[in-house]
Amino acid sequence: MSKTPTTAIDVTSVSRIAHDEAMRITEVENRKFGDLMRSLTDEHWSTPTECTLWDVRAMAAHVVGSAAGQASPREFLRQKRAGKPICKELGSPFWWDGMNELQVRERASMTTEQLVAEWDAISVKALRVRAKLPRPIAGLKVLNLPAPVGRQPLSYLFDIGFTRDVWAHRIDIAHTIGAEPDHDAQHDGRVLADIVAEWAVTHGEPFSLVLEGPAGGSYVQGGGGEEIHLGVVDFIRTLAQRTTASGVLEHTLPL
């Protein structure tokens, strides 16, 4: 059932997701992604997604492989090194594109059951490692991410960033197969609010944003800004550059 938001939330009042809350959110998101994988039919697995190089299986393989890197610093560095030549092959300046494609290729021969089983095991281990990441290390500002994000501490990815990636890909897959994502206000609405708050800060323009759906809400920044009304799925697809838009929605946010 679609949610019709009423009272607008000033984005400056949205508390950002910190480490402890991020770990609780990650546990729920991992379960939701596993449930989605188990619900897919053979036809679903081979359906092309809006990430043009990947079908649903490849997208899921990336999510699984990413968790493997999060679960082990040695595996993360191995993927980063092995992904370098793939970056050149793809013509990408971003090291993570090579890692992502490596994760997919290394799981290309897996059965559906093997892929799901790896997710069930590795997502638990990845969460445990992320939860214990020492805060001084998490605070190291060593990430140089694309605009508008820029330089960030490791915690940007290891707290909520990797979880956002899973969440966005869960939306990708649901959209691909023509299904409504498993969204609720408590979990998905919280992830969404955090994304909206960060997105608003990156561009600073005034807006009034109404997002429909169980995870939706009404958000405002400043006064007299553009009025936007659309569904949560289309909003995330736009921010993640799966589709294009004009006005304030021209501002994207890597997810």
C-alpha positions in Angstrom: 0.0 0.0 0.0 1.3 3.5 -0.9 2.0 5.8 2.0 1.0 9.4 1.5 3.3 11.6 3.6 1.8 14.6 5.4 4.1 16.7 7.6 7.3 17.8 5.8 10.5 17.1 7.6 13.3 19.7 7.5 16.3 17.8 6.3 18.5 19.6 8.8 16.6 17.9 11.6 17.3 14.3 10.2 19.9 12.6 12.5 22.5 10.9 10.4 23.1 7.2 10.8 26.1 6.5 13.1 28.0 3.3 13.6 25.9 1.4 16.1 22.6 2.1 14.3 24.3 1.3 11.0 25.2 -2.2 12.2 21.6 -2.9 13.3 20.3 -1.6 9.9 22.9 -3.8 8.1 21.6 -7.0 9.9 18.1 -6.3 8.7 19.2 -5.4 5.2 21.3 -8.5 4.9 18.2 -10.6 5.8 16.0 -8.7 3.3 18.6 -9.2 0.5 18.8 -12.9 1.2 15.0 -13.2 1.2 14.9 -11.5 -2.2 17.6 -13.9 -3.6 15.6 -16.9 -2.4 12.4 -15.5 -4.1 13.9 -15.2 -7.6 12.9 -17.6 -10.3 15.2 -18.9 -13.0 13.8 -16.3 -15.4 14.5 -13.5 -12.9 18.1 -14.5 -12.5 18.9 -14.0 -16.1 17.0 -10.7 -16.6 19.1 -7.7 -17.6 19.2 -4.8 -15.1 19.7 -1.1 -15.6 23.3 -1.6 -14.8 24.0 -2.4 -18.4 26.9 -4.9 -17.9 24.9 -7.0 -15.4 21.9 -9.2 -15.3 20.3 -10.0 -11.9 22.7 -12.9 -11.3 25.7 -10.6 -11.9 24.3 -7.9 -9.7 23.8 -10.4 -6.9 27.3 -11.8 -7.4 28.7 -8.3 -7.0 26.8 -7.9 -3.7 28.1 -11.2 -2.4 31.6 -10.5 -3.6 31.6 -7.1 -2.0 30.7 -8.7 1.3 33.6 -11.1 1.0 35.9 -8.1 0.7 34.4 -6.5 3.7 34.8 -9.6 5.7 38.6 -9.8 5.2 41.2 -7.0 4.7 43.4 -9.4 2.8 40.5 -10.3 0.4 39.7 -6.7 0.0 43.2 -5.9 -1.1 43.4 -8.9 -3.3 40.2 -7.8 -5.1 41.6 -4.3 -5.4 44.8 -5.5 -7.0 43.2 -8.0 -9.3 40.6 -5.5 -10.4 43.2 -3.0 -11.7 43.6 -4.6 -15.2 39.8 -4.9 -15.4 39.5 -1.2 -14.8 41.7 -0.6 -17.9 39.6 -3.1 -19.8 36.4 -1.2 -18.9 38.0 2.2 -19.5 37.0 3.2 -15.9 39.1 5.6 -13.8 37.6 4.2 -10.6 39.4 1.3 -8.9 36.1 -0.1 -7.4 34.7 -0.7 -10.9 37.4 -3.3 -11.5 36.7 -4.9 -8.1 33.0 -5.0 -8.8 33.5 -6.7 -12.1 36.0 -9.1 -10.6 33.5 -10.1 -8.0 31.0 -10.9 -10.7 33.4 -12.9 -12.9 34.7 -15.0 -10.1 31.2 -16.2 -9.3 30.0 -16.7 -12.9 30.1 -20.5 -12.6 28.3 -20.7 -9.3 24.8 -22.2 -9.1 22.0 -20.2 -7.6 22.2 -22.3 -4.5 25.9 -21.7 -4.1 25.5 -18.0 -4.5 22.7 -17.8 -1.9 24.7 -20.0 0.5 27.8 -17.8 0.2 25.7 -14.7 0.9 24.2 -16.3 4.0 27.6 -17.1 5.4 29.7 -14.1 4.2 27.2 -11.4 5.1 27.3 -12.5 8.7 31.1 -12.5 8.8 31.2 -9.1 7.0 28.9 -7.5 9.5 30.9 -8.9 12.4 34.1 -7.5 11.0 32.5 -4.1 10.2 31.1 -3.9 13.7 34.5 -4.4 15.3 36.5 -2.0 13.0 38.5 0.1 15.4 37.2 3.7 15.5 40.6 5.3 14.9 41.0 3.2 11.7 37.4 4.0 10.7 38.2 7.7 11.1 41.1 7.7 8.6 40.2 10.0 5.8 41.6 7.9 3.0 38.7 7.5 0.6 38.6 9.8 -2.4 35.2 9.2 -3.9 33.5 10.9 -6.9 31.8 14.2 -6.6 29.8 15.3 -4.8 31.0 13.0 -2.0 34.7 13.7 -2.2 37.2 12.7 0.5 35.7 10.6 3.3 36.8 8.5 6.2 36.7 4.7 5.9 33.6 4.8 8.1 31.7 6.3 5.2 31.7 2.9 3.5 32.2 0.5 6.4 29.4 2.0 8.5 26.4 2.6 6.2 27.9 3.0 2.7 28.2 -0.7 1.9 24.7 -1.3 3.3 23.3 1.5 1.1 24.8 -0.4 -1.9 23.0 -3.6 -0.9 19.8 -1.6 -0.4 20.0 0.2 -3.8 20.7 -3.1 -5.6 17.7 -4.7 -3.9 15.7 -1.8 -5.4 17.4 -2.4 -8.7 16.5 -6.1 -8.7 12.9 -5.5 -7.6 12.5 -2.9 -10.4 14.0 -5.3 -12.9 11.6 -8.1 -12.2 8.6 -5.8 -11.9 8.1 -6.3 -8.2 7.5 -3.9 -5.3 10.6 -3.9 -3.0 10.1 -5.1 0.5 10.0 -1.7 2.1 8.8 -0.6 5.5 9.0 2.7 7.3 11.2 1.7 10.2 14.1 0.1 8.2 13.8 1.4 4.7 12.4 4.7 5.7 15.4 5.3 7.9 17.9 4.4 5.2 16.0 6.7 2.8 15.9 9.7 5.2 19.7 9.4 5.7 20.2 9.4 2.0 17.9 12.4 1.5 19.7 14.3 4.2 23.2 13.7 2.7 21.9 14.5 -0.8 20.4 17.8 0.3 23.7 18.9 1.9 25.7 18.1 -1.2 23.8 20.5 -3.4 22.3 23.0 -1.0 19.4 24.0 -3.2 15.9 24.5 -1.7 13.3 21.9 -2.5 10.1 20.3 -1.3 10.2 16.5 -1.8 7.3 14.1 -1.4 8.3 10.4 -1.8 5.5 7.9 -2.0 5.5 4.4 -0.7 5.8 2.5 2.6 9.4 3.9 3.1 8.4 7.3 1.8 8.2 10.7 3.5 8.0 14.4 2.9 11.2 16.5 3.1 12.0 20.2 2.7 15.1 22.3 2.5 14.9 26.1 2.6 11.9 27.9 1.1 10.5 28.5 -2.3 12.3 25.6 -3.9 11.2 23.2 -6.6 8.4 20.8 -5.7 9.0 17.2 -6.4 6.6 14.3 -6.1 7.6 10.8 -7.1 8.0 7.2 -5.7 10.9 6.1 -3.6 12.1 3.7 -6.3 12.2 6.3 -9.0 14.0 8.7 -6.6 16.7 6.2 -5.9 17.0 5.3 -9.5 17.5 8.9 -10.3 20.1 9.6 -7.6 22.0 6.4 -8.7 21.9 7.5 -12.3 19.8 4.6 -13.5 17.7 7.3 -15.2 17.9 11.1 -15.7 15.9 14.0 -14.5 15.9 17.8 -14.6 16.0 20.5 -11.9 17.2 19.7 -8.5 17.1 16.0 -9.3 20.0 16.5 -11.7 22.2 16.3 -8.6 23.1 12.7 -8.1 24.6 10.7 -5.1 26.7 7.6 -5.5 24.9 4.7 -3.9 
